[in-house]
Amino acid sequence: MDIILPVTLASAAAAAILNVWLSIRVGAVRRALGISVGDGGAVNLQRRMRAQANFVENTPFVLVLIAGIELTGKGAPWLSYVAALYILARVLHAYGMDGGNMAWGRMVGTIATLVVLLGLGIWAALIAGRVL
């Protein structure tokens, strides 16, 4: 059986698992603080909620761009590495949002996310404009 979009499928699977992990992290703080709705003004809960929300805000664009580029056949062999970089960046961002010793992860994760998103966007635009 041939998989039509293997990079997209693997990326979407990783993103789904990562989103579940981010949700579990939010839930853990909610349980610890006894907050079931909203953030109750708790900064650590706000940080975890924003880490997940930021992931949800960016990931659809990345997945659509990965799929589009993969469909054109103009993403091999580097596209899977870019997808992996994006997932790693989002993990770093999530840990960085907690502050402490991993606070640097927020900046690194944010920069890597933006570079991936911009790079994929430019590449897709060049393909669409038939430059590539």
C-alpha positions in Angstrom: 0.0 0.0 0.0 1.4 3.4 -1.0 1.0 6.3 1.3 0.2 9.4 -0.7 1.4 12.0 1.7 3.8 10.3 4.2 5.4 13.4 5.6 2.0 15.1 6.1 0.6 12.0 7.7 3.6 11.6 10.1 3.5 15.3 10.8 -0.2 15.3 11.6 0.2 12.3 13.8 3.0 13.9 15.7 1.0 17.1 16.0 -2.0 15.2 17.4 0.1 13.5 20.0 1.7 16.7 20.9 -1.6 18.4 21.3 -2.8 15.7 23.6 0.4 16.1 25.7 -0.2 19.9 25.9 -3.8 19.3 27.0 -2.7 16.9 29.7 -0.2 19.5 30.9 -3.0 22.0 31.2 -5.2 19.5 32.9 -2.5 18.7 35.5 -2.3 22.3 36.6 -6.1 22.6 36.6 -6.3 19.6 38.9 -3.5 20.8 41.2 -5.2 24.3 41.6 -8.8 23.1 41.6 -9.7 25.3 38.6 -12.1 23.7 36.2 -13.0 26.7 34.0 -11.0 29.7 33.0 -7.5 30.4 34.5 -8.5 31.7 38.0 -5.7 34.3 37.6 -3.1 31.5 38.0 0.0 32.5 36.0 1.2 28.9 35.6 -2.2 27.8 34.2 -2.2 30.8 31.9 1.2 29.9 30.6 0.2 26.3 29.8 -3.0 27.4 28.2 -1.2 29.8 26.0 1.4 27.2 25.0 -1.4 24.9 23.8 -3.3 27.8 22.2 -0.2 29.0 20.4 0.4 25.5 19.1 -3.2 25.3 17.8 -2.8 28.7 16.2 0.2 27.8 14.2 0.0 24.1 13.4 -2.8 24.2 10.8 -0.8 26.5 8.6 2.3 24.3 8.9 0.3 21.2 8.1 -1.4 22.7 5.1 1.9 24.0 3.8 3.6 20.6 4.3 0.7 18.9 2.5 0.7 21.3 -0.4 4.5 21.2 -0.9 4.5 17.4 -0.6 1.7 17.2 -3.2 3.9 19.1 -5.7 6.8 16.8 -5.2 9.1 19.7 -4.4 9.8 18.9 -0.8 12.0 15.9 -0.8 14.2 15.1 1.0 14.2 18.1 3.4 10.5 18.4 4.1 10.5 15.7 6.8 13.3 17.4 8.6 11.5 20.7 8.6 8.4 19.0 10.0 10.5 17.4 12.7 12.1 20.7 13.5 8.6 22.3 13.9 7.5 19.6 16.4 10.7 19.9 18.4 10.3 23.7 18.4 6.8 23.3 19.8 8.0 21.0 22.6 10.7 23.5 23.5 8.2 26.3 23.5 5.9 24.4 25.8 8.6 23.8 28.3 9.9 27.3 27.9 6.4 28.7 28.7 6.7 27.1 32.2 9.7 29.4 32.9 12.5 28.3 35.2 15.5 26.6 33.8 13.8 26.0 30.4 12.7 29.6 29.9 15.1 29.8 26.9 13.0 27.2 25.2 10.2 29.7 24.7 12.4 32.0 22.6 14.1 29.2 20.7 10.8 27.4 20.0 9.2 30.7 18.9 12.0 31.6 16.6 12.2 28.1 15.1 8.4 28.1 14.6 8.4 31.4 12.8 11.4 30.4 10.6 9.6 27.1 9.6 6.4 28.9 8.9 8.0 31.6 6.9 10.3 29.2 5.0 7.4 26.9 4.1 5.3 29.9 3.1 8.0 31.3 0.9 8.7 27.9 -0.7 5.0 27.3 -1.4 4.6 30.8 -2.9 7.6 30.2 -5.2 6.1 26.8 -6.3 2.7 28.5 -6.8 4.3 31.2 -8.8 6.1 28.5 -10.9 9.5 29.9 -9.9 10.5 26.4 -8.7 
